[in-house]
Amino acid sequence: MLEVTSEAKLQLKVVSQAQKLEPGQILRLAVPPVWTGQGDWGIVIDQRGAADIAYAFEGNTVLIIEEVVAHSLANSILDYKTEGVPNPRFTLDIY
């Protein structure tokens, strides 16, 4: 199952608050075809679905991901890195 670090969860909370999400909206880790941006994955604003897995931080859901995607990312870690990268960013390390 996908692991989401505490640093990533904290930053997801910050992003959610900055985006002023509407009720029912939440951040989703998405892959194509849902993700249409650069790269193989991204974080989008979406609605929660029946087959989603939720990741919580301080009692609030900060991220959802489709169950099938979460299983395909088994042994992967979503992190938020500030050191050793040119700019702070979310990273998805796949092992």
DSSP file (Angstrom, degrees, kcal/mol; ACC not computed):
  #  RESIDUE AA STRUCTURE BP1 BP2  ACC     N-H-->O    O-->H-N    N-H-->O    O-->H-N    TCO  KAPPA ALPHA  PHI   PSI    X-CA   Y-CA   Z-CA
    1    1 A M              0   0    0      0, 0.0    74,-0.6     0, 0.0    70,-0.1   0.000 360.0 360.0 360.0 145.3    0.0    0.0    0.0
    2    2 A L        -     0   0    0     68,-0.4     2,-0.4    72,-0.2    75,-0.2  -0.355 360.0-144.7 -59.7 134.2    1.2    3.5   -0.7
    3    3 A E  E     -a   77   0A   0     73,-2.5    75,-3.1    70,-0.3     2,-0.5  -0.882   8.6-161.4-102.2 136.4    2.8    5.2    2.3
    4    4 A V  E     -a   78   0A   0     -2,-0.4    75,-0.2    73,-0.2    73,-0.0  -0.980  19.0-133.7-117.5 120.5    2.3    9.0    2.8
    5    5 A T     >  -     0   0    0     73,-2.4     4,-2.4    -2,-0.5     5,-0.2  -0.207  19.6-113.6 -71.0 161.7    4.9   10.6    5.1
    6    6 A S  H  > S+     0   0    0      1,-0.2     4,-2.5     2,-0.2     5,-0.2   0.870 118.5  55.6 -60.4 -37.9    4.0   13.0    7.9
    7    7 A E  H  > S+     0   0    0      2,-0.2     4,-2.1     1,-0.2    -1,-0.2   0.910 109.0  46.5 -62.7 -42.2    5.8   15.8    6.0
    8    8 A A  H  > S+     0   0    0     70,-0.3     4,-2.6     2,-0.2    -2,-0.2   0.917 111.7  51.0 -66.2 -43.0    3.6   15.2    2.9
    9    9 A K  H  X S+     0   0    0     -4,-2.4     4,-2.0     2,-0.2    -2,-0.2   0.907 109.9  50.2 -61.9 -41.8    0.4   15.0    5.0
   10   10 A L  H  X S+     0   0    0     -4,-2.5     4,-2.0     1,-0.2    -1,-0.2   0.932 112.7  46.1 -61.1 -45.7    1.3   18.3    6.7
   11   11 A Q  H  X S+     0   0    0     -4,-2.1     4,-2.7     1,-0.2    -2,-0.2   0.862 109.0  55.1 -68.1 -34.9    1.9   20.0    3.3
   12   12 A L  H  X S+     0   0    0     -4,-2.6     4,-2.6     2,-0.2    -1,-0.2   0.887 107.7  50.6 -62.4 -38.6   -1.3   18.5    1.9
   13   13 A K  H  X S+     0   0    0     -4,-2.0     4,-2.3     2,-0.2    -2,-0.2   0.924 110.7  48.9 -62.8 -44.4   -3.2   20.1    4.8
   14   14 A V  H  X S+     0   0    0     -4,-2.0     4,-2.3     2,-0.2    -2,-0.2   0.920 112.4  47.8 -61.0 -45.6   -1.4   23.5    4.0
   15   15 A V  H  X S+     0   0    0     -4,-2.7     4,-2.3     2,-0.2    -2,-0.2   0.919 110.4  52.1 -63.0 -44.4   -2.4   23.2    0.3
   16   16 A S  H  X>S+     0   0    0     -4,-2.6     5,-1.1     1,-0.2     4,-0.7   0.915 111.8  46.2 -58.8 -44.1   -6.0   22.3    1.1
   17   17 A Q  H ><5S+     0   0    0     -4,-2.3     3,-0.6     1,-0.2    -1,-0.2   0.896 112.5  50.1 -66.7 -39.8   -6.3   25.3    3.3
   18   18 A A  H 3<5S+     0   0    0     -4,-2.3    -1,-0.2     1,-0.2    -2,-0.2   0.840 109.5  51.4 -67.5 -33.2   -4.7   27.6    0.8
   19   19 A Q  H 3<5S-     0   0    0     -4,-2.3    -1,-0.2    -5,-0.2    -2,-0.2   0.602  98.9-139.8 -79.6 -11.9   -7.0   26.4   -2.0
   20   20 A K  T <<5 -     0   0    0     -4,-0.7    -3,-0.2    -3,-0.6    -2,-0.1   0.958  25.6-148.7  49.2  60.2  -10.1   27.0    0.1
   21   21 A L      < -     0   0    0     -5,-1.1    -1,-0.1     1,-0.1     3,-0.1  -0.249   7.7-118.1 -62.0 142.8  -11.7   23.8   -1.0
   22   22 A E    >   -     0   0    0      1,-0.2     3,-2.3    -3,-0.1    -1,-0.1  -0.359  48.6 -74.8 -72.2 158.8  -15.5   23.7   -1.3
   23   23 A P  T 3  S+     0   0    0      0, 0.0    -1,-0.2     0, 0.0     3,-0.1  -0.343 124.2  22.3 -55.4 134.5  -17.4   21.2    0.9
   24   24 A G  T 3  S+     0   0    0      1,-0.3    24,-0.7    -3,-0.1     2,-0.3   0.217  97.6 116.6  90.5 -14.9  -16.9   17.7   -0.6
   25   25 A Q  E <   +C   47   0B   0     -3,-2.3    -1,-0.3    22,-0.1     2,-0.3  -0.628  36.4 165.1 -87.4 147.5  -13.7   18.6   -2.4
   26   26 A I  E     -C   46   0B   0     20,-2.5    20,-2.9    -2,-0.3     2,-0.3  -0.979  40.3 -93.5-154.2 160.0  -10.5   17.0   -1.5
   27   27 A L  E     -C   45   0B   0     -2,-0.3    37,-2.0    35,-0.3     2,-0.4  -0.621  39.9-164.1 -80.8 137.9   -7.0   16.5   -2.9
   28   28 A R  E     -Cd  44  64B   0     16,-3.1    16,-2.5    -2,-0.3     2,-0.7  -0.976  22.3-133.8-125.0 134.6   -6.4   13.3   -4.9
   29   29 A L  E     -C   43   0B   0     35,-2.3    37,-0.4    -2,-0.4     2,-0.3  -0.806  43.5-172.6 -80.0 116.6   -3.2   11.6   -6.0
   30   30 A A  E     -C   42   0B   0     12,-3.2    12,-2.0    -2,-0.7    35,-0.0  -0.854  23.5-170.2-122.2 149.4   -4.0   11.0   -9.7
   31   31 A V    >>  -     0   0    0     -2,-0.3     4,-1.3    10,-0.2     3,-1.2  -0.840  49.4 -33.3-123.5 164.5   -2.5    9.1  -12.6
   32   32 A P  T 34 S+     0   0    0      0, 0.0     4,-0.1     0, 0.0    -1,-0.1  -0.288 122.1  29.8 -56.2 143.0   -3.5    9.2  -16.2
   33   33 A P  T 34 S+     0   0    0      0, 0.0    -3,-0.0     0, 0.0     0, 0.0  -0.998 131.5  40.1 -88.4  -8.8   -6.2    9.6  -17.5
   34   34 A V  T <4 S+     0   0    0     -3,-1.2     2,-0.5     1,-0.1    -4,-0.1   0.936 113.5  61.7 -63.7 -44.2   -7.3   11.6  -14.5
   35   35 A W     <  +     0   0    0     -4,-1.3    -1,-0.1     1,-0.1    -6,-0.0  -0.731  58.7 167.3 -83.7 122.7   -4.0   13.3  -14.4
   36   36 A T        +     0   0    0     -2,-0.5    -1,-0.1    -4,-0.1     3,-0.1   0.320  45.3  94.1-117.3   5.3   -3.4   15.3  -17.6
   37   37 A G  S    S-     0   0    0      1,-0.2     2,-0.1     3,-0.0    -2,-0.0  -0.031  88.1 -57.0 -85.0-167.8   -0.4   17.4  -16.5
   38   38 A Q  S    S+     0   0    0      2,-0.1     3,-0.3    -2,-0.0    -1,-0.2  -0.367 100.5  19.7 -69.8 150.4    3.3   16.8  -17.0
   39   39 A G  S    S-     0   0    0      1,-0.2     3,-0.1    -3,-0.1    -4,-0.0  -0.198 100.9 -66.9  84.7-176.7    4.8   13.6  -15.5
   40   40 A D  S    S+     0   0    0     -9,-0.1     2,-0.3     1,-0.1    -1,-0.2   0.528 109.6  13.8 -91.9  -8.2    3.2   10.3  -14.5
   41   41 A W        +     0   0    0     -3,-0.3     2,-0.3   -10,-0.2   -10,-0.2  -0.973  58.8 170.9-158.5 166.4    1.2   11.6  -11.6
   42   42 A G  E     -C   30   0B   0    -12,-2.0   -12,-3.2    -2,-0.3     2,-0.5  -0.969  35.6 -99.0-167.2 177.4   -0.1   14.7   -9.9
   43   43 A I  E     +C   29   0B   0     -2,-0.3     2,-0.3   -14,-0.2   -14,-0.2  -0.958  42.5 175.5-115.1 125.0   -2.4   16.1   -7.2
   44   44 A V  E     -C   28   0B   0    -16,-2.5   -16,-3.1    -2,-0.5     2,-0.5  -0.812  35.2-108.3-125.1 162.3   -5.8   17.3   -8.3
   45   45 A I  E     +C   27   0B   0     -2,-0.3     2,-0.3   -18,-0.2   -18,-0.2  -0.816  57.1 142.8 -89.8 130.7   -8.9   18.6   -6.6
   46   46 A D  E     -C   26   0B   0    -20,-2.9   -20,-2.5    -2,-0.5     2,-0.3  -0.852  48.9 -91.9-152.6-177.7  -11.7   16.1   -6.8
   47   47 A Q  E     -C   25   0B   0     -2,-0.3     2,-0.2   -22,-0.2   -22,-0.1  -0.793  47.3-101.1-103.8 151.3  -14.7   14.4   -5.0
   48   48 A R        -     0   0    0    -24,-0.7     2,-0.2    -2,-0.3   -20,-0.0  -0.524  39.1-156.0 -74.0 138.7  -14.4   11.3   -2.9
   49   49 A G    >   -     0   0    0     -2,-0.2     3,-1.4     1,-0.1    -1,-0.0  -0.685  28.4-108.0-111.7 167.6  -15.4    8.1   -4.6
   50   50 A A  T 3  S+     0   0    0      1,-0.3    -1,-0.1    -2,-0.2    -2,-0.0   0.801 117.3  48.9 -64.8 -30.3  -16.7    4.8   -3.2
   51   51 A A  T 3  S+     0   0    0      2,-0.1    16,-3.0    16,-0.0     2,-0.3   0.058  88.8 118.4 -99.9  25.3  -13.4    3.0   -4.1
   52   52 A D  E <   -E   66   0B   0     -3,-1.4     2,-0.4    14,-0.2    14,-0.2  -0.648  54.9-143.6 -94.6 149.0  -11.1    5.6   -2.6
   53   53 A I  E     -E   65   0B   0     12,-3.1    12,-1.7    -2,-0.3     2,-0.4  -0.921  21.7-145.6-104.4 135.7   -8.6    5.1    0.2
   54   54 A A  E     -E   64   0B   0     -2,-0.4     2,-0.5    10,-0.2    10,-0.2  -0.808   8.3-156.9-107.7 144.1   -8.2    8.1    2.5
   55   55 A Y  E     -E   63   0B   0      8,-2.8     7,-2.8    -2,-0.4     8,-1.4  -0.983  18.3-158.3-117.5 127.5   -5.1    9.4    4.2
   56   56 A A  E     -E   61   0B   0     -2,-0.5     2,-0.3     5,-0.3     5,-0.3  -0.723  14.0-171.1-110.6 155.6   -5.7   11.5    7.3
   57   57 A F  E >  S-E   60   0B   0      3,-2.9     3,-1.7    -2,-0.3    -2,-0.0  -0.963  77.7 -10.7-144.2 125.3   -3.7   14.1    9.2
   58   58 A E  T 3  S-     0   0    0     -2,-0.3     3,-0.1     1,-0.3    -1,-0.0   0.874 131.7 -51.0  52.2  41.5   -4.7   15.5   12.6
   59   59 A G  T 3  S+     0   0    0      1,-0.2     2,-0.4     0, 0.0    -1,-0.3   0.449 119.7  99.9  82.5   0.5   -8.1   13.9   12.3
   60   60 A N  E <  S- E   0  57B   0     -3,-1.7    -3,-2.9     0, 0.0     2,-0.4  -0.946  77.0-114.0-122.5 142.3   -8.9   15.3    8.8
   61   61 A T  E     + E   0  56B   0     -2,-0.4    -5,-0.3    -5,-0.3   -34,-0.1  -0.592  36.1 170.7 -71.2 125.5   -8.7   13.6    5.4
   62   62 A V  E     +     0   0B   0     -7,-2.8     2,-0.3    -2,-0.4   -35,-0.3   0.555  61.3  20.4-111.9 -14.1   -5.9   15.3    3.4
   63   63 A L  E     - E   0  55B   0     -8,-1.4    -8,-2.8   -37,-0.1     2,-0.3  -0.986  55.6-166.0-157.3 142.6   -5.6   13.0    0.4
   64   64 A I  E     -dE  28  54B   0    -37,-2.0   -35,-2.3    -2,-0.3     2,-0.3  -0.917   7.8-178.4-124.5 158.4   -7.6   10.3   -1.4
   65   65 A I  E     - E   0  53B   0    -12,-1.7   -12,-3.1    -2,-0.3   -35,-0.1  -0.975  37.3 -99.0-152.7 141.0   -6.4    7.8   -4.0
   66   66 A E  E  >  - E   0  52B   0    -37,-0.4     4,-2.7    -2,-0.3     3,-0.3  -0.361  34.0-125.4 -59.5 139.1   -8.3    5.1   -6.0
   67   67 A E  H  > S+     0   0    0    -16,-3.0     4,-2.3     1,-0.2     5,-0.2   0.891 110.0  51.9 -55.7 -43.5   -7.8    1.7   -4.3
   68   68 A V  H  > S+     0   0    0    -17,-0.2     4,-1.6     1,-0.2    -1,-0.2   0.870 111.5  47.3 -63.9 -36.2   -6.5    0.2   -7.5
   69   69 A V  H  > S+     0   0    0     -3,-0.3     4,-1.3     2,-0.2    -2,-0.2   0.909 109.7  53.4 -70.2 -42.1   -3.9    3.0   -7.9
   70   70 A A  H  < S+     0   0    0     -4,-2.7   -68,-0.4     1,-0.2     3,-0.3   0.903 110.5  47.2 -59.4 -41.5   -2.9    2.6   -4.2
   71   71 A H  H >< S+     0   0    0     -4,-2.3     3,-1.4     1,-0.2    -1,-0.2   0.856 108.5  54.2 -69.6 -34.0   -2.3   -1.1   -4.7
   72   72 A S  H 3< S+     0   0    0     -4,-1.6    -1,-0.2     1,-0.3    -2,-0.2   0.736 108.0  52.1 -71.0 -19.5   -0.3   -0.5   -7.9
   73   73 A L  T >< S+     0   0    0     -4,-1.3     3,-1.6    -3,-0.3    -1,-0.3   0.072  79.1 149.2-101.4  23.1    1.9    1.9   -5.9
   74   74 A A  T <   +     0   0    0     -3,-1.4    21,-0.2     1,-0.3   -72,-0.2  -0.274  69.2  23.1 -54.8 142.7    2.6   -0.7   -3.2
   75   75 A N  T 3  S+     0   0    0    -74,-0.6    20,-1.1     1,-0.3     2,-0.3   0.681 100.9 122.6  68.6  19.7    6.0   -0.1   -1.7
   76   76 A S  E <   - B   0  94A   0     -3,-1.6   -73,-2.5    18,-0.2     2,-0.4  -0.784  49.9-148.8-108.8 156.7    5.9    3.5   -2.8
   77   77 A I  E     -aB   3  93A   0     16,-2.5    16,-2.7    -2,-0.3     2,-0.6  -0.983   4.1-154.6-130.6 122.7    6.3    6.6   -0.7
   78   78 A L  E     +aB   4  92A   0    -75,-3.1   -73,-2.4    -2,-0.4     2,-0.3  -0.860  33.1 165.7 -90.7 123.3    4.7   10.0   -1.2
   79   79 A D  E     - B   0  91A   0     12,-2.7    12,-2.8    -2,-0.6     2,-0.5  -0.846  38.9-131.8-133.4 165.9    6.9   12.6    0.5
   80   80 A Y  E     - B   0  90A   0     -2,-0.3     2,-0.4    10,-0.3    10,-0.2  -0.974  31.0-163.7-121.4 114.0    7.4   16.4    0.6
   81   81 A K  E     + B   0  89A   0      8,-2.8     8,-2.0    -2,-0.5     3,-0.1  -0.809  28.2 164.1-107.3 138.1   11.0   17.2    0.2
   82   82 A T        +     0   0    0     -2,-0.4     2,-0.4     6,-0.2     3,-0.2   0.501  65.4  66.7-119.7 -16.1   12.7   20.5    1.0
   83   83 A E  S    S+     0   0    0      1,-0.2    -1,-0.1     4,-0.1     4,-0.1  -0.883 102.3  15.3-112.2 141.1   16.4   19.3    1.1
   84   84 A G  S    S+     0   0    0     -2,-0.4    -1,-0.2     1,-0.2     3,-0.0   0.584 104.7  94.3  79.1  10.2   18.4   18.0   -1.8
   85   85 A V  S    S-     0   0    0     -3,-0.2    -1,-0.2     1,-0.1     4,-0.0  -0.954  80.7-122.4-130.3 151.8   16.0   19.3   -4.4
   86   86 A P  S    S+     0   0    0      0, 0.0    -1,-0.1     0, 0.0    -2,-0.1   0.877  98.8  12.1 -61.6 -37.5   16.1   22.7   -6.3
   87   87 A N  S    S-     0   0    0     -4,-0.1    -6,-0.1    -3,-0.0    -4,-0.1  -0.989  94.8 -92.9-137.6 145.6   12.6   23.6   -5.0
   88   88 A P        +     0   0    0      0, 0.0     2,-0.3     0, 0.0    -6,-0.2  -0.316  63.1 152.2 -55.7 139.5   10.4   22.1   -2.3
   89   89 A R  E     -B   81   0A   0     -8,-2.0    -8,-2.8     2,-0.0     2,-0.3  -0.995  49.6 -94.3-164.1 160.6    8.1   19.6   -3.9
   90   90 A F  E     -B   80   0A   0     -2,-0.3     2,-0.3   -10,-0.2   -10,-0.3  -0.640  42.7-166.8 -76.5 141.1    6.1   16.4   -3.5
   91   91 A T  E     -B   79   0A   0    -12,-2.8   -12,-2.7    -2,-0.3     2,-0.6  -0.966  17.0-152.0-130.0 149.1    7.9   13.3   -4.6
   92   92 A L  E     -B   78   0A   0     -2,-0.3     2,-0.6   -14,-0.2   -14,-0.2  -0.929  13.9-165.3-121.7 104.8    6.8    9.8   -5.3
   93   93 A D  E     -B   77   0A   0    -16,-2.7   -16,-2.5    -2,-0.6     2,-0.5  -0.814   4.9-161.0 -94.3 120.0    9.5    7.3   -4.6
   94   94 A I  E      B   76   0A   0     -2,-0.6   -18,-0.2   -18,-0.2   -19,-0.1  -0.891 360.0 360.0-106.9 124.8    8.7    3.9   -6.2
   95   95 A Y              0   0    0    -20,-1.1   -19,-0.1    -2,-0.5    -1,-0.1   0.371 360.0 360.0-111.9 360.0   10.6    0.9   -4.8
